[in-house]
Every structure is written in C-alpha cells, then in structure tokens.
Amino acid sequence: MANELSLLNNIRPEIRAMSAYHVPDATGFIKLDAMENPYGLPDDLKAQLAQRLADVALNRYPVPTYDALARRLRDYAQIPDAFGLMLGNGSDELIHLLSMAISKKGEKVTILAPSPSFVMYRMSALLNHVNYVEVDLRQTERDFQLDVPAMVAAIALHRPALVYLPFPNNPTGGEFARADMLAVIEAARQVGALAVVDEAYQPFANHTWMGELATFDNLLVMRTVSKLGLAGVRLGYMAGRADLMDELNKVRPPYNINVLTEAAVGFVLEHAHVLESQAAQIRATRAVLFDGLSRLKNVTPFQSHANFICARFEDGDATFEALKARGILVKNMGKAHPMLHNCLRLSVGTAEENHALLTALAATGLP
Ligand SMILES: *Cc1c(COP(=O)(O)O)cnc(C)c1O
C-alpha cells in the first residue's frame, strides 16, 4: 500500500486534484450534448473518401509542413499568405501548445479569459503552470456579453500574456458585440498580450475576425473543423503574424496531424459546399428550435450564433433528468458557473431531433 501511495505521489498534486474530463455514454440516446453536426457525408462522397484513404501511405510519417492541407485551409478560410498558420490535433491541442509556449520558468505568466467560457483554456493553463484569470460576463436580456470595463481593468492589473475571446462563446452561444471585442483586443495590445479569437463556431456565426489579422498585430484567429462536421478527425488551425506563428510552431509535435486526418480533411475541403450547406441547414433549424423553446413556459433561450442553444429552465437538473429518461442527452451546465444556474446546453440536431426535444420538454410536465 505504501508503495502504491508513493507511485501516485509521482503525479503532480494539481493533476490528482482534478477530475477527469467526463464523456457520458450516449449509446441509444438522441445525442444533443456535444455540438456535433448531425448529418453525415452523402454516400457518394463516403465512397470517394474511402478510396482516397485507401491510397494513403500508412507506413510513412506525415510530411510535417503539411503544405497541401495548409494550402487548402488557407483557400477555404481566406488566410492571406503573409500570415503564418499552425495546425493542431483539434484546437484543444493548439490551446495546450499556446500555454506551453508562453509558460516561463520561475515567472508568473497569466492567461485571461471571460467566464463562463471554454473549459480547456483553464485546464491548459493549469497543466502548464500558467496563472488563469477569469472575468465574468454580464448577462443581458437576450444573451451574455463581455464586461468591457472589468476586462480592461483586469488586463491592466494582471498584464496577461494571452487573452482568449471565444467568438461565438461556448457555453453561452452568442457573439460578443464588435465594439467590445475591439476594445478588449486593443487593451490586450497595449500590454503586449496576444489576443486569441477562438472561432470554433464560425460556420454558424455572422462574422469572422480572419479579415482583421492585418489590423491588429497581436491577433491570432483559431478555428476547427470539428463543429463543421468533422469532430472525429481532430483538426484545428490557427493564423496570425508570421514571426509569431514560426515561434509557436516550434512547440508543435512535428507529426501531430496523422496522415488519415490530413487526407480526410483535404478531401472534404474539396467538397466544402456539402458541409457549408449542412451548416446553413443547422442555422435554419436553430431558429426553429429557438422559437419552440421561446414558446415553452418558463424557458429562457439565450440568443445563439453557434450550433447549440443555451437555455435556462425552472429546474435545470430535473429537466436534464427528465430528458434523459426520454432518451435525449443534453449538457447540464447548471454547476459550471453561478451565472448558468438551471441552464442546459442543447445542440441543434436534425429537424426530427429538435422536434423530439421540444416534444419531450413539453411532455416532462415540468414548468
Ligand atoms: C469545441 C470547442 C473547441 C475545440 O475544438 P476541437 O477542435 O474539437 O478540439 C475549441 N474552442 C471552443 C470554444 C469549442 O467550443
């Protein structure tokens, strides 16, 4: 027993104090908990993709510059050649690599982000000995917005190395006002901080910051193909000033994108219109779902520019359990932040899935 204990003692205490990232078993459920695209690829594309993957040389290491994939991503996301690009095994990996790159031995380095926002920002800071400062959002009538005076004051006080701005935000779903984003990016610039705009939900949003890379030299724009419909292949990418990206690319494991991912994303981007029309479909059904939620008694959906809707219920826990008992899995956010008390995060599914969700909500008998 003493031996066992000392073995576990080799693990950093802050890691032992953490709970593992829990993903519930969704077998048999209508799965509306993880912001996945509910539509698969059409059968003809699947067959072509299978052929493309069959031709991949699995015995060879990837070519670590990933030139062909980078070219496709630049064309797709309209990233000018003057800016650098970095690929990650999902944007989760990019978030970790950013923390790793800014963490300095024996020096207090800070990442600052609004709260509630994406949980990986905090996790990556913790794992890389980086201080993490959160600034609460403010709840408005329709959604959650940046508290600009509080953000600007916290940036001046903590002088972070990096500020995250998820746009749209997860788990609240909305876009932050443009003037507020500009004020925070500028405040970050004034203390020499990187401003990372996380556009994981860009396919469902109204605006992108990619076109503003030239305006702010501290701006990095991060994207992923996950929410677009390729969550399983794991590919994120980030664009920014070339010299910065050159440095950041040094911490990237050289073969972090496997050859199957490289081939699959390359292929799908040749047919990007398929995923784009699915995204358009999701935006349209999001409006129907929002409308349906608004009509239910004592449910407050918050405005969304993503492929999910954050909504407040009278009793979030009871509603979560009642949906689960009816075979629908959503994400209970009630404990994630005081501001999310009684809130559930509902992914936008197919029209049928959304209808099943609304029907189940009406049938729970809960107010
Ligand atoms: C889902 C999500 C990501 C992570 O995406 P992956 O590329 O799948 O790792 C990053 N940021 C936000 C805000 C997200 O919601």
Ligand as a Chemical Component Dictionary entry (heavy atoms), coordinates in Angstrom:
data_LIG
# 
_chem_comp.id                   LIG 
_chem_comp.type                 NON-POLYMER 
_chem_comp.pdbx_formal_charge   0 
_chem_comp.three_letter_code    LIG 
# 
loop_
_chem_comp_atom.comp_id 
_chem_comp_atom.atom_id 
_chem_comp_atom.alt_atom_id 
_chem_comp_atom.type_symbol 
_chem_comp_atom.charge 
_chem_comp_atom.model_Cartn_x 
_chem_comp_atom.model_Cartn_y 
_chem_comp_atom.model_Cartn_z 
_chem_comp_atom.pdbx_ordinal 
LIG C1 C1 C 0 -15.370 22.637 -29.261 1  
LIG C2 C2 C 0 -14.510 23.817 -28.998 2  
LIG C3 C3 C 0 -13.136 23.811 -29.250 3  
LIG C4 C4 C 0 -12.368 22.536 -29.505 4  
LIG O1 O1 O 0 -12.497 22.016 -30.698 5  
LIG P1 P1 P 0 -11.622 20.775 -31.198 6  
LIG O2 O2 O 0 -11.021 21.283 -32.456 7  
LIG O3 O3 O 0 -12.617 19.697 -31.388 8  
LIG O4 O4 O 0 -10.572 20.439 -30.191 9  
LIG C5 C5 C 0 -12.410 24.972 -29.081 10 
LIG N1 N1 N 0 -12.992 26.084 -28.631 11 
LIG C6 C6 C 0 -14.292 26.134 -28.344 12 
LIG C7 C7 C 0 -14.876 27.396 -27.840 13 
LIG C8 C8 C 0 -15.090 24.994 -28.501 14 
LIG O5 O5 O 0 -16.373 25.033 -28.152 15 
# 
loop_
_chem_comp_bond.comp_id 
_chem_comp_bond.atom_id_1 
_chem_comp_bond.atom_id_2 
_chem_comp_bond.value_order 
_chem_comp_bond.pdbx_ordinal 
LIG C1 C2 SING 1  
LIG C2 C3 SING 2  
LIG C2 C8 DOUB 3  
LIG C3 C4 SING 4  
LIG C3 C5 DOUB 5  
LIG C4 O1 SING 6  
LIG O1 P1 SING 7  
LIG P1 O2 DOUB 8  
LIG P1 O3 SING 9  
LIG P1 O4 SING 10 
LIG C5 N1 SING 11 
LIG N1 C6 DOUB 12 
LIG C6 C7 SING 13 
LIG C6 C8 SING 14 
LIG C8 O5 SING 15 
# 
